Amino acid sequence: KDVFSQISFFAELDDLVLGEICLALRTRIYLPSDIIIYQGDIGKEFFIIAKGVVEVLQENDRAGEKPKGSNRILLHSGQFF
């Protein structure tokens, strides 16, 4: 429930509604190098990062070179996609 307080569009919901949403959540654990979703896939889930970091790679990054500097996107605890 604490993670929801960091997400703006959940901020206006009362505790009852937030509680219902929390009951519907499923925890998933991903290891380094696990692929969560591919660019272009139809998203059917909403991911909230409870702990850790997710690296976002664009389609052309799959060839092997990781993006450097401003092209590198990292999502941290409390962020979502």
VEXDREN-2710 file (C-alpha; in Angstrom, 1 decimal):
% VEXDREN-2710
k/r/px/py/pz
1/LYS/0.0/0.0/0.0
2/ASP/2.9/2.3/0.7
3/VAL/4.1/1.9/-2.9
4/PHE/0.7/3.3/-4.1
5/SER/1.2/6.5/-2.3
6/GLN/4.1/7.3/-4.7
7/ILE/1.9/6.8/-7.8
8/SER/0.0/10.0/-8.6
9/PHE/-3.2/8.4/-10.1
10/PHE/-3.7/6.3/-7.0
11/ALA/-3.2/9.2/-4.6
12/GLU/-6.9/10.2/-4.6
13/LEU/-8.3/6.8/-3.9
14/ASP/-9.6/6.0/-0.4
15/ASP/-8.2/3.2/1.8
16/LEU/-11.1/0.8/0.9
17/VAL/-10.4/1.0/-2.9
18/LEU/-6.6/0.8/-2.3
19/GLY/-7.2/-2.3/-0.2
20/GLU/-9.2/-3.9/-2.9
21/ILE/-6.5/-3.2/-5.4
22/CYS/-3.8/-4.6/-3.1
23/LEU/-5.8/-7.8/-2.7
24/ALA/-5.7/-8.2/-6.5
25/LEU/-2.0/-7.8/-6.8
26/ARG/0.4/-10.7/-7.5
27/THR/4.0/-10.6/-6.6
28/ARG/6.6/-11.6/-9.2
29/ILE/10.3/-11.9/-8.8
30/TYR/12.6/-11.3/-11.7
31/LEU/16.3/-12.0/-11.7
32/PRO/19.0/-10.0/-13.5
33/SER/18.8/-10.5/-17.3
34/ASP/15.2/-11.7/-17.1
35/ILE/13.0/-10.3/-19.8
36/ILE/9.7/-8.9/-18.5
37/ILE/8.2/-7.7/-21.8
38/TYR/9.3/-7.0/-25.3
39/GLN/8.9/-3.7/-27.1
40/GLY/5.8/-3.9/-29.3
41/ASP/4.1/-6.6/-27.2
42/ILE/0.5/-5.9/-26.2
43/GLY/0.7/-5.1/-22.5
44/LYS/-1.9/-6.9/-20.4
45/GLU/-0.4/-6.1/-17.0
46/PHE/0.6/-3.1/-14.9
47/PHE/4.0/-3.5/-13.2
48/ILE/5.0/-1.6/-10.1
49/ILE/8.6/-2.0/-9.0
50/ALA/8.5/-2.7/-5.3
51/LYS/12.2/-3.3/-4.9
52/GLY/15.2/-3.2/-7.2
53/VAL/15.9/-1.7/-10.6
54/VAL/14.5/-2.5/-14.1
55/GLU/16.6/-1.6/-17.1
56/VAL/14.6/-0.6/-20.2
57/LEU/16.1/-1.6/-23.5
58/GLN/14.8/-0.4/-26.9
59/GLU/14.4/-2.8/-29.8
60/ASN/17.8/-1.8/-31.4
61/ASP/19.5/-2.5/-28.1
62/ARG/18.9/-6.3/-28.3
63/ALA/21.8/-6.6/-30.7
64/GLY/24.2/-6.7/-27.7
65/GLU/25.4/-3.2/-26.9
66/LYS/23.8/-1.6/-23.9
67/PRO/22.8/2.1/-24.3
68/LYS/25.1/4.6/-22.6
69/GLY/24.4/7.9/-20.9
70/SER/21.0/9.5/-21.7
71/ASN/19.8/6.6/-23.8
72/ARG/19.9/4.3/-20.8
73/ILE/16.6/4.1/-18.9
74/LEU/16.5/2.7/-15.4
75/LEU/13.3/2.4/-13.4
76/HIS/13.5/2.2/-9.6
77/SER/11.4/1.2/-6.6
78/GLY/8.0/3.0/-6.7
79/GLN/8.1/3.5/-10.5
80/PHE/5.8/1.6/-12.9
81/PHE/5.3/0.6/-16.5
END
